Structures are given as C-alpha cells and as structure tokens.
Amino acid sequence: MGTQVTDLYDCEKEKYSLTLHGGDAGLTNSVSWVYLAEDIQNMSFLKGGELVITTGLFIQSGIKLYDFIRSLVTCNCSGILINVGKYINITDITEEIKEFCTVSKFPLFTMPWKVHLIDIMQDYCGILLRNTRNTDHLNAAFQGAIYQNPVHENILLTLNQYGFPTTAEYRIIVIQNLKNTTRITFSLNRHKLKYHLFEHENRQILIYLSSQAHPPLSKIIEILLFCDSVTLGISNTIHSLTEIGHCYKRALFSLAAAMFWNIPSVNFDDLGFFQILFSSSDPKMLKDIYQNSLGRLEQFDGAHGSDYTDTLRIFLLSDCNLLETASKMHIHRNTIIYRIKKIKELLGTELDNSKIKFDLLMAFYIREYFSI
C-alpha cells in the first residue's frame, strides 16, 4: 500500500512530457511527498521518500548535479525530476550520473522548461493526498481487525477491497525501534511483496501475504534488521484474516521474548514449549505448578543468599552433566556435587527420574514465561 514513483510517472508522463533517464529499478520506491529543492543546504529538512523536483538553480552556487543527486540518495529520497532548459540541459546529465542512479535505484526524470512547476506539483500532491486517505482507511481497518475475534464482516470487506483476501496465508511482524520506514518500503516494494506497514502503539506493524513464493521470511528479516537497534517479533502463519487477532498477539509475545533474551528477533514457530504456555487459558494453574516445584528452593536462596535455583536450572539444561554444569558456571566440579546434594535434600527428591526432571524443567520454563 502507498504511492510509488511509478504511480506518479505513469499518471502524468504524457501530460508533462516526462522522460526517464536512469534508475529504473527504483520506480517501485515509495513516495511520501513532493518536495521542491533548489539548495543543497536544505537537505536537513528531508525525512525520506520525497520525490524531489528542481530547476537546477543550485548550479549557480557552484554545486554539481552529481553531488546534488548523491545527497538526495543519502537522504533516502525516492527520485528526482529535473525541469531542464534554463539551468540544466539534457547534456548535463552525464553517463556517470545515469550509472550512479541505476546503481542506487534512484529514478531520474526530466521535463521541459515550458512545464509550470505549480501544475505538476498540484497534480502530484492531489494523488498523494488521495492515496494517503486510502492508507489511513486501511490503517484503521487493520487496527480494528487485530483487536476483534472474530473480525467483523465490514472490516473484512474493506481489507478485501484493498487487495487482502480473507482466505490466504498471512504473517505479522511487530517491529520495535524502527524510526524511518523508507528503506524498508523501498526494499519490500522491489520484491513485489503484498503488505501493509503501519504504526501502532509506538511500534511498526508489518502484515503481509506469506503465501507468495518470494521473498522468503529470511530475506524479509534481513531487510528489517538493517539497523542494529531494531527488534522483531514474528508470528506464525495464519490461513485467514479472521485469525489476525491471534496472529498479532503471538507476534507481540515473540517481540517480548526477543527483548527479554536481548536478541534481534524471535519467531513464534521456534518457541517450542513456550507456545503451549502462551496458549494456556489458566495462568494461575501455571503459577501453582511453578511454585510447587521451585518455590521452596527460591525461598531458601532468598533467605541464605545461595544460588541453588540457578544451579539446578543449568544442571537440567546440561542434561544433568556435572562437568558441563561446572564449566558453564565457572566453578569446581566438587562445588556442583555439593550443591546438587543440597538441592535434592531441599526438594525431597532424587534427580534420576525422567518425569521429575521434566517437571522441574517445565517449572523453569513457566518462570521464564512469566518473566517475558
């Protein structure tokens, strides 16, 4: 969803005699607005996604066209439209400039000097405003859908009208700390992904049709993680928009897990036993299981400043291997032997029974689940 460079180009290319000189691969770049720029010093006002229109007046200040275009690419603009004939001529658009635009996937257009800038800018702004209204409508529909179970028929109809069929495979990715979406939309558009990206509760929500053969999830994750500060929560795949609320909750839980474990992303499909815990409708029962198994050990640690609870956790995760546990905790094997003996006394049980070990490990997973 959203306006792409090709939408503006195709709509008005005959009316304004537009010519594309390079950067064809960037025709799918998203356009946030149309911006008239005549001075390289004003680049700080750009937020990304602008289609820049210029007469080339900056040439009179000694600024080269190549440097001007390079600055726009650095600012993640979507393309440039040059009003040629007075300050810049067609011959000024060198092969070096065309090659740079091609490599940078940055469309470069020209229009003749006789075109009045006010006319084309009014037309383009009108298109962008209409598309923005459509985007707002779609935002509202998806925001309503993620909190309804089942999704209301009127919302489903709206989503269908914007190209999101009710019966199809979808996935949601909740994105934390993404400040600028321009680079992401540029890349997703080039892969011709059917998606919608919107802001909700200070996060970005990406909903996309996962039934498409390309790009795979691994590529989408790579695109989203271009910035080190970004964290992702990835849902499982659903087969109908009617399940979008469940899908969103799973993506949120996956994001919480990623932030708790301090890793870039978590896929709900990879959460294993945590999926079962997440699906439980009786959190009190889960807390009782955890307290009955580990409560006594935690109380002893709290009262005596010992570390038996964590020792038991690492011991179980090490398949009850004393040497491996000692290595992971960076302490002597004899210390581990003493601690395990004390743990058995406190719990009143041996640790040589698979059911006992499973129950204790499950209790640790429950504790971690509630921490998430």
N, C-alpha and C positions, 0 to 999 in steps of 0.2 A: 504494500500500500504506500501511497505517496507519489509525488511528482518526480519524474525522471527527466534528464536532459532531452532524451529522445521525444518525450511528450511535447515539450515546447518547440523543439526543432521541427518535428513533423507537422505540427499545427500551423506554423507561420512561415515555413521556409519559402513558399511560393510568394506569399503576400509581401515579404520583405527581402526577397532575393538573397536568402542566406546560403552560404557555401561552407561546407565542412572541409578543413584543410588537414586535420590530423587528430589523433586521439579517439578513433572510432570505438575502441573497447570501453571508453568511459561514457558512452551515450546512456548507459544504464545508471550513471551516478545520480543520487538523489539530489533534488534541488530544494533548498529551504527558503530562498528568496532571490530576488533580482537586485543587484547592487551596482550602482554607477560609481566607478573608481577612476580617478584621474591623477592620483598621487600615491606613490608607494608608501608614503608616511602614514596613510590611513589604514594600513593592513591590520592594525591592532583592533579595529572595530569588527573585523570579520570573525564569525563564530563557526564557520564550516558549512559547506553545502551551498554557498552562494554561487549563482551564475553571474559572473561579472561582465558588465558592459562598459566599454571605454572608447573614447575617440583617439586615445594615444597622446593626449595633451602632455603627459609626463615626459615625452621625448624632448620637449623644450627645456626641461630641467636637467638634461644630460643622462636620463635614465634609459637604459637599453630595453627593448621589448623583451628580449630573452630573460633578463633579470626580473622584469615585472611579472612575467608568466611564472617564473620559478618561485617567486614569492607567493603567488596565488596557490600554487601546488602545495607549498609548505603549509599554507593556512587551510588545506583541505577544501578548497573551493571546488565546485562541480564542473566548471568550464569557463571559457572566455568568449565574448562576442565583440569583435572589433569593428568600429564604424570607420571604414577605410576611405581615404580620398583627400584628407587635408593634412593630418599629422603623420599618419601611417599609410603607406601604399602596400599593395599586394606583394610587390618585390621585396619589401622589408621583412616579409615572413619567410625566412630562410629555411633551407633544408635542415639545418641544425635545430631550429625551433620546432619544425614539424616532427623531427625524430624525437625530440625531448617530450613533446605532447603525446606521441604514440607510446613511448616507453612509460610515461607517467599516467597513461589512460586518462588524459585530460583533453576533452574536446575543444578545438579551436575553430571558431566560426568567423566569417566576415560578412558584412552587409555594406552596400554602397552608401556614400556620404549623403545622398538625397533622402535617405530614410530619416525620419524625425524620431529621435530617441524617445520622446514622450509617448509617441504612438505605440511603439513596440513594448515599452515598459508597462504601459497601461494594459495592453493585451495580456502580457505575461503575468502581471500581478493579478489580473482577473482570474486567470486559470489557476494560479496558486491559491487564491482565496477560496475558490470553489472546491478545490481538492482538499484544502485544509478543513473545510466544513465537513466533507465526507470522512476525513480522517478522524475528526472529533466524534462523529456519529459512530464510527467503527470502534473507537476507544471506549465509548460509553456502552456499546453492546458487549464487548469482551469483559469490561469491568463488571457489568451486570451478570454475565454468564459464569464468571469464576466464583460467584457467591450464591449461585442457585443450584438446587438439586431436587428435582430435575430442572434443566434450563427451560425457561418459558418459551412457548412456541413462537411468540412475536420476535424474541431475540434471535432465535434460530433462523427465522425468516430473514431478518436483517443481515445476519452473517452469511447466509446463502446468497443474498443479493450482491454481496461484495466478494464472492468467489470462494467462500469457505463452506463446502458441502457438509451436511450433517453427518453423513456416514463416510468416514475417511480416517486415516491414521494421523494422529496429531501428537506433538510433544511440546512441553513448555519448559523454557529455561529462564529461571529468575536470576537476574544479574545485579550484583552489589558493586557499588563504587565505579560505575561507568558514567563519566562526566560528559563525554561527547560521543554521540552515536554515528557521526558522519562516516568515519572509516568503516564501521561495521556494516552500515547500509550499503555503502559502495561495493564492498566485497560480496555481501549476500545477494545483491542485485545481479552482479556479474555471474553468479552461479544459478541465476533464474529461479531462486527459491521462492515459493509461495509462503509469505509470512506476514505477521503484523508485529511491530515493536512499539511499545508504549510505556509511559512512565506511570507507576502506581506505588504509592506509599514510599517514595524516595528510592525506588528500585526500577530497573528496566525489566519489562516482561516480554519475552520473545515467544510467540506462538507460531508454529509452522507445520506445514504438511510434511510429515515424516515418511509418507508413502512414496515420495519422489526418490528416484534412484540416486540422484546426486543433488547436493553434496552429502557425503556420509556424516554421521554425527561427529566423528573425529575431526573432520575439516571445519565444521561449524564451531566446535570448541576451540580449535586453533585460531579461528577468526576472532572469536570473542575474547580470547586471552591475550590480545596484542599488548595490553597494559598490565604490568605486574600487580597493580592494586586490585584488579578485578577478581571477584569470586563468583562461582557459578553453582546453582542448584538445579539439577537436571531431573525431570520427571521420567516416569516410564512412558511407554507408548499407549495411547488410548485409541479406540476404534470408532468413536462417535463424539461429536461436540456436546452431547448430553452428559458426558463424563468429565467435562472440562473443570468442574469444581474440585473433584477428587484429584485430578491431574495437577492442579495448581497447588493444593495442599502438600502433595508429595514433593513437588519442586521446592516449596518453601522449607520443608523438613530437610531435604537434601542440602539446601543452602546453609541451614543452621548447622548441619553436620560438618560441612566443609569449613565453616568459620570456627567451629569448636575444635576440629582437628588441625586447623591452620594449614589447609591445603587448597589449591586453586579451584578444584571442582569436585563434586560428588554426584554420581549417577544413582538414582533411586534403585535401578536394576542391580546395582552392585552392593547394596546394603545388607543383603543376606538376612540374618536373624532380626535385624532392626526393622525390616519390612513387616515381620509378624508383630513385633511390639507396636509399631506405628498403627497397625490395623486393629489393635485391641480396643474394645469399647469399654473396658473396665480398668482404668488406671489405678484405682485403689487396690485391686487384686494384685496388680504388678508390684506395687509398692510393698504390699504384705509379703509377697514372695521374696523380694529383695531383703526386707528387714528380718524375716525369719531365718534367712541363710547367712547374712553378713552383719546383722545388727550387733550381735554380741562381740564380734571381732572389732568392729568400728568403735564401739563403746570402750573396749579395752585400750585401743590405740589412743583414743581421746584422753583417757584418764592417765595413761602411763607414758605417753609420748613415743610409743613404739611404732613400728612400720609393718605390722603383720598383715594388714589388709592388702597393701600393695605387693608384698612378698608373695602372698597366695595368688594374686592375680597373675603376676609374671610367671610363677611356678606352673599354673594351669595352662597359660598360653605357650609355655615352653614344653608342653606335653609331659609335664612332671619330671623334667630332666634337671637334676641338681646342678650339674656343671654349667648347663646353658643358663639356668636361672642366676647362678653366681656371676657368670660373665656379663649378663645383661644389667645386673645390679652393681657390678664392680665391687663385690665383696667376696670374702673367702668362702669356699665350699662348706667348711665346718660351721660357719655362721648360718648358712642356709639350712643345714641339717638341724641345728638347734631351733631355728625359727619354725620350721615345719613341724617339729615335735611339739612345740608350744602351741601352734595353731591347731593341731589335732586335739590337744587337751582342752583348748578353749571351745572348740566346736563339738567336742564329744563324739568324734567320728574319725575313722580312718580315711585315707585318700586313695585307696587301692580299688575302689568300686567305681565302675564307669558311670553309673547313674548318679552317684554322689558328686563326682567331678563335673558331670554335665549340669546338674542343678546349681552348683556353685558358680560355674562359668556363666550360666544363664543369669544368675543374680548380678554378676558383674556387668553383663550387657544391659540389664534393666537399669542399673545405677547409671551407666553411661548414657543410656537413652534419655533418662530424666535430666541429666546434665545438659544434653543437647537442647 
